Amino acid sequence: MTSRLFHHDDVRVMWPDTDPAGIVWFGVFFRYFENAEERLFLRLGSDRTKLLGGLNVFMPRTSVQSRFRSPAKLGDDLSVGVGVSQLTDRRIEYAFDIHERGTDRLICEASYRVACVDRTTFAPRAFPAEVMTLLRPAVVATSDPGRGQRP
């Protein structure tokens, strides 16, 4: 069983990712998500930092949800899936899942929403057309808000 999310990033759990028991500390998962989002932009053909800088916008996170299903441990090889579960002119929601590679054991499901603000004033604004067009191929069907649909 594999994720239907658009892009997958391989990660190996390293020593600094874990607590003293060798289990991934929950905050580390958000770094995995951020890295997967960054690579999603690259896969779609754009460096996120350069794109947003050129458009004079920031994309702050406005909410996050996560469900931890099974612990990830030191040395585990993981696959971090990412897709866009909602794309509107004022909101983008990313869906994430993390599975152990080789066993497909579900570790975590998550989502976060981002807004668009002007880089100088931080005033809310609509997402530029360039961002919407770039992310459109990554839109995935979901069976639950913030959760990628699984076969």
C-alpha positions as CSV (number, residue, x, y, z in Angstrom):
1,M,0.0,0.0,0.0
2,T,1.6,3.3,-1.0
3,S,0.6,6.9,-0.5
4,R,-1.3,8.8,-3.2
5,L,0.4,12.0,-2.2
6,F,2.2,13.8,-5.0
7,H,5.8,13.8,-4.0
8,H,7.9,11.6,-1.7
9,D,11.1,12.4,0.1
10,D,13.4,9.7,1.6
11,V,14.7,10.4,5.1
12,R,16.9,8.3,7.4
13,V,16.3,8.9,11.1
14,M,19.6,10.2,12.5
15,W,20.9,10.6,16.1
16,P,20.0,14.3,16.5
17,D,16.4,13.5,15.4
18,T,15.7,11.3,18.5
19,D,15.1,11.5,22.2
20,P,17.2,9.5,24.7
21,A,15.1,6.5,24.0
22,G,16.0,6.6,20.3
23,I,12.5,7.6,19.2
24,V,12.0,10.6,16.8
25,W,11.0,13.6,18.9
26,F,7.6,15.0,17.6
27,G,9.0,18.4,16.6
28,V,11.4,16.8,14.2
29,F,8.5,15.6,12.0
30,F,7.7,19.3,11.2
31,R,11.3,19.7,9.9
32,Y,10.7,16.6,7.7
33,F,7.5,18.2,6.4
34,E,9.2,21.6,5.7
35,N,12.0,19.8,3.8
36,A,9.4,17.8,1.7
37,E,7.6,21.0,0.9
38,E,10.8,22.6,-0.2
39,R,11.6,19.7,-2.5
40,L,8.0,19.7,-3.8
41,F,8.6,23.2,-5.1
42,L,11.9,22.1,-6.7
43,R,10.2,19.0,-8.3
44,L,7.6,21.4,-9.8
45,G,10.4,23.5,-11.3
46,S,10.9,26.4,-8.9
47,D,13.1,27.3,-5.9
48,R,10.6,28.4,-3.3
49,T,12.8,31.0,-1.7
50,K,13.6,32.7,-5.0
51,L,10.0,32.5,-6.2
52,L,8.5,34.0,-3.1
53,G,11.2,36.7,-2.9
54,G,10.6,37.6,-6.5
55,L,6.9,37.9,-5.9
56,N,7.4,39.9,-2.7
57,V,5.4,37.5,-0.5
58,F,5.8,35.2,2.5
59,M,3.7,32.1,3.2
60,P,3.2,31.8,7.0
61,R,1.8,28.7,8.5
62,T,-1.6,29.3,10.1
63,S,-2.5,25.9,11.5
64,V,-1.2,22.4,11.8
65,Q,-2.7,19.0,12.5
66,S,-0.9,15.8,13.2
67,R,-1.7,12.2,14.1
68,F,1.1,10.0,15.3
69,R,0.4,6.3,14.5
70,S,3.6,4.5,15.3
71,P,7.0,5.5,16.6
72,A,9.9,6.2,14.2
73,K,13.2,5.0,15.6
74,L,16.9,5.8,15.2
75,G,18.1,4.2,11.9
76,D,14.6,3.9,10.3
77,D,14.3,4.7,6.6
78,L,11.3,6.8,6.0
79,S,9.3,8.1,3.1
80,V,7.7,11.6,3.6
81,G,4.8,12.1,1.3
82,V,3.5,15.6,0.5
83,G,0.6,16.9,-1.7
84,V,-1.7,19.9,-1.8
85,S,-5.0,19.0,-0.3
86,Q,-6.6,22.5,-0.7
87,L,-5.7,25.3,-3.1
88,T,-7.7,28.6,-3.0
89,D,-6.7,32.1,-3.7
90,R,-6.2,32.7,0.1
91,R,-5.2,29.3,1.5
92,I,-3.0,26.4,0.7
93,E,-3.2,23.2,2.7
94,Y,-0.5,20.6,2.4
95,A,-1.2,17.0,3.3
96,F,1.7,14.8,4.6
97,D,2.2,11.2,5.5
98,I,5.3,9.3,6.7
99,H,5.8,5.6,6.2
100,E,8.6,3.3,6.9
101,R,10.2,2.3,3.6
102,G,10.1,-1.4,3.0
103,T,7.3,-2.2,5.4
104,D,4.9,0.7,4.6
105,R,4.2,1.1,8.3
106,L,2.3,4.3,8.8
107,I,4.2,6.6,11.2
108,C,2.4,9.9,11.0
109,E,-0.3,11.8,9.0
110,A,-0.4,15.6,9.1
111,S,-1.4,18.8,7.4
112,Y,-0.7,22.4,7.6
113,R,-2.3,25.5,6.1
114,V,-0.4,28.5,4.8
115,A,-1.6,32.0,4.0
116,C,-0.1,34.6,1.8
117,V,1.1,38.0,3.1
118,D,2.9,40.9,1.6
119,R,6.7,40.7,2.3
120,T,6.9,44.3,3.4
121,T,3.7,45.0,5.2
122,F,2.7,41.5,6.3
123,A,-0.8,42.4,5.1
124,P,-2.9,39.4,3.9
125,R,-3.3,39.0,0.2
126,A,-4.3,36.5,-2.5
127,F,-1.6,34.1,-3.6
128,P,0.1,35.2,-6.8
129,A,-1.0,33.3,-10.0
130,E,2.6,31.9,-10.3
131,V,2.2,30.1,-7.0
132,M,-1.2,28.7,-7.8
133,T,-0.2,27.5,-11.3
134,L,3.0,25.9,-10.0
135,L,1.2,23.9,-7.2
136,R,-1.9,22.9,-9.2
137,P,-0.3,19.6,-10.4
138,A,0.4,18.6,-6.8
139,V,-3.3,18.7,-5.8
140,V,-4.5,15.4,-4.4
141,A,-7.9,14.0,-3.4
142,T,-8.4,13.6,0.3
143,S,-10.8,11.5,2.2
144,D,-10.5,13.6,5.3
145,P,-9.3,17.3,5.7
146,G,-5.5,17.3,5.9
147,R,-5.2,13.6,5.2
148,G,-4.1,12.1,1.9
149,Q,-6.4,9.5,0.5
150,R,-5.0,6.0,0.6
151,P,-5.9,3.1,-1.7
